[in-house]
Amino acid sequence: MALNPGAQIGPYTVGEEIGSGGMGVLYRTTDTTLERDVATKVLPVSFANATPRVERFAREAKTRAALNHPNIAQIYGLETNDGGMVLVMELVEGSTLADRIEQGPLPPDEALGIALQIADCQRCLVQVQPDAPAPTLSVITNWERAALASK
């Protein structure tokens, strides 16, 4: 399910596409009730009718909603739109780790700090879902924290 800028999903107004990955497309979205920017993630059109993918998407939302960790993007809700599911989450601004690595090697102290934050996030996830596979993650660094948002 593709979303067009300006589309309404409940109290959310969809903005620009900001990323995509194996399990969805991310959009910058405005929460008109709370007057803040959030991120929305929708399943690709090709997965909309694939029951296992939809179930995995819903399971991911429930698992992540149970987490409370400063380095994991918060889940605000799960909406439906035209028969598809839309995950509403914290919008974490910053550059990706991949972007940072393209600039050149990370100093050891910076690399260690990011690695420790990622490991702590995985520890938190496994506490909520012990059989959780290592998630596909987009590491977004705003140089105060590394936040994980699944792709």
Sequence and secondary structure as in RCSB ss.txt:
>XXXX:A:sequence
MALNPGAQIGPYTVGEEIGSGGMGVLYRTTDTTLERDVATKVLPVSFANATPRVERFAREAKTRAALNHPNIAQI
YGLETNDGGMVLVMELVEGSTLADRIEQGPLPPDEALGIALQIADCQRCLVQVQPDAPAPTLSVITNWERAALAS
K
>XXXX:A:secstr
    TT EETTEEEEEEEEEETTEEEEEEEETTTTEEEEEEE  GGGTT HHHHHHHHHHHHHHHT   TTB  E
EEEEEETTEEEEEEE   SEEHHHHHHTS   HHHHHHHHHHHHHHHHHHHHH TT     EEEEE SS EEEEE
 
